[in-house]
C-alpha cells in the first residue's frame, strides 16, 4: 500500500476512535449531566449511575486510544493538538480525573452529603469534556495560529471563537439528548418517566444546534464543501437521524432512538473530520502552514505495524465490549446502586 | 522557552509520574492476589476466601481508580509540555503507547466492569476469568509502557530521517525485544508484585493484631508471605542483571549511582558517602573492595569507569556540555531501592520461617513490623524511578535528544506553572481522600457473609 493511502487510512482510524468515544461515552456524559436534573432522590440517581456504572470506564478508553493513535500515527498532530490547546486540555484532564475517582469513591460511604458531592463531581466531569473537546476539535478546522514550524503561537483564548464555541455547545447538547434516550432504554420507573420528558425538551435544541453547526462547516470553511457529494450526504444524513429521534421515541422504539442519536453524533463529527481532511490542523496565519495528513504522518513502516495491530485487536475489543453491553442489558428500576 | 519553564515542565512530569506510580504498582500487585483469592474460593467453596476477596478487591478498586485517573495525565502531557520530544520520538514511542490502550486498557477496564458488576450474572468460571483478565491486562500495560521507556534508555530499531531529523522505527521487534526491556519489565512487575504482597501482608497483620477474623487473615498473611518471598527474591535477581546491563549501556548512570568519580579497577562498592553535590570528589566514603567490579563486570578486577572520565569521553563524542546527572539523587535513589529490596527479602524469609513453625500468631513484633513494611516498597519504587530517570540526564533519549531540547517551545511559564500547581493541589486532596477511604475500609474488616449475600441480591435486582 502506498504511503499516502496508509496515512489517509490512519486519519480515518483516528477519526473512528474519536467518533466511537462520543458515540459511547456520549451517553454516559449525558447521564452524568442529567444526574442533577432528573432525580432529587438518591435512589433515582443511583439507578441512573447504575445504568452506566459497568461500562463508562471501557468507554473512556476510546479517548485514550484516539490520543495514543494520534501520537503513533501523526506525532506532529499530537504535539500541536495538546500543546496548542494546553489550558483546555488541562481543564479536561482535571474534569476527567474527578469523574473517574467520583464513580469509584461515591459508593464508598452512605452519607448523603458525601454521595451528593461526588455526584456533582460526576456532573462536572460530564459537562466539561464534550464542551471543551467540541471547542478544541472545531478549532482544528476553523484555524489556530500555527507558525511555519508547526507550533501554536497564539493565546489561550484564541480557541474561544464563535464557530468552535458553537461546536462545543452542539456536542454537549447532543450528548445530553443521547444520555436521555439511553436512560429511557435502560431504566424504568420515575427516572425513565422524567428521561422521556427530557428527550422531548432536548430534541429540538439539539437538532437546531447540530444543523447550525454542520451549516457553518459547510458554508464557512473551504473543506466543508471539498468532497463533492459526501460533503452534502454526511451532514444531511446526520440531521435526518436526529430528526427521526422524536418520532422513534414517541413510538417507544427506544433502541432505535438510541441508534438515531448516536448516529447523529457520529455523522456530525464525521462532517467535522471530513471537512478537516486532508488537513489535521488549519493554520489561521496562512494556508502554507496548515498541518496536513502528509506533513504530520509517521513513517510507512510504523503505520504498517499499527495497521496490523489494529486489524488484529480492534475487532476483539469491539466484540468483548459489545458482549459487556449484552451482559448488562437488563433495565434498572430506581433501586439503590450496589457499591464498588 | 526560558529555562524556568523547562524546570517547571520537568517538575510537573516528575511529580505527576511519581504520584501516578504510587498507585500503579499496588494495582498490578493486588490484581493477581485478588484473583488468587477468587480462585481459592472457586475451587474450595470456602466462604472465607470470598470474604477475603471482597475485602481486598474493595481496596484494589479504590486504588485502581486513582491509577486510571492519574494515568490520563501521563498520556497527554508529552504533547502538552514536551511537543519537541513528541515530534522527535512519536514514530517509535507512540506505538507502544497506542498499543497499551488498544491491548491493555480496553481489557482492564472492560473486564473490571464485568468483575465488579457481573457476579451472579455471569457463570462462576467466567466471572473468575474476568479478574484474571484484569490482572493480565495490567501486566500488559506495564509491558507497553516499559517498552516505551526502555527505548528512551537504550534506543534500538530506529533510524534518523535525514529530512525531518526525527527518529523513525525500522524494526518493531527490536523495540519489543530491547535488552533493556527484557530486564526492566520483569524487574518493574516483580517490584509491583512485591508492593501488593507487602500491602496484603501488612493489612492482614493489622487485622491479626486487632484479633479480628484471625483465622481468615492468617490465610491471606500466609499467601502474602509466600508471594513476597518469591517476588522479592526474583526482583533482586533480575535487578542485579539489570544493573550489569545498565553498566554496559549507560556507564554514566552506573558511575552516578556509585558516586564513582575516578575510574577504578578493581572497583569498590560505596556503602555511605557524602560529597559536594556538584564537585568532583567525595568528602566521606565508606567502601567495600571488589564488590562494584563483581556487580558490574562479574569479575574481581573489572574496570568501572568514573564520572570524570566519562564526562571527558562524552564531550569528545557528543560535543561540549555537562553530561553528569545529579549525583546525590542517583546515589541515594539506588541505595534506597536496593536496601529496601533486600530488607523485603529478609523479612519474607523470617515470615515464612514463622509460618512453618506455627508462630505467626504469637510473634507480635513480626506483625507490627509487617505494618511498618507497607510504605517501604512505595519508597523503593519511587527511588528506583528517580534513579533511572535522573541517571539518564541530561538526555531524555539516551545519546539522541537532550531534555532541554524536548520541551514545548510555545509553552509559557504561566501555563506550566498553573497546571503544575493545579495538579499538585488536586493530587494532594485526592491522596488524602484515598488514604482515608483505604483506612476506613481496613478498619471495617472483611465483610460478613450476610452482607455479601445482600449485596449480590442488590446487584441482581438492578
Interface residues (C-beta under 8 A of the other chain):
Chain A: X47 X50 X53 X54 X55 X57 X58 X60 X61 X64 X65 X67 X68 X69 X71 X72 X73 X74 X75 X76 X78 X79 X80 X81 X82 X83 X84 X86 X87 X89 X90 X93 X94 X96 X97 X98 X100 X101 X103 X104 X105 X108 X109 X149 X150 X151 X152 X153 X156 X298 X299 X301 X302 X305 X306 X309 X310 X313 X314 X317 X320 X321 X324 X327 X328 X330 X332 X333 X335 X336 X337 X338 X339 X340
Chain B: X58 X61 X62 X64 X65 X66 X68 X69 X70 X72 X73 X75 X76 X77 X78 X79 X80 X81 X83 X84 X86 X87 X88 X89 X90 X91 X92 X93 X94 X95 X97 X98 X99 X100 X101 X102 X103 X105 X106 X107 X109 X110 X111 X112 X113 X114 X116 X117 X118 X121 X122 X161 X166 X168 X169 X170 X172 X408 X409 X410 X411 X415 X418 X419 X422 X423 X426 X430 X433 X434 X437 X440 X441 X455 X458 X459 X461 X462
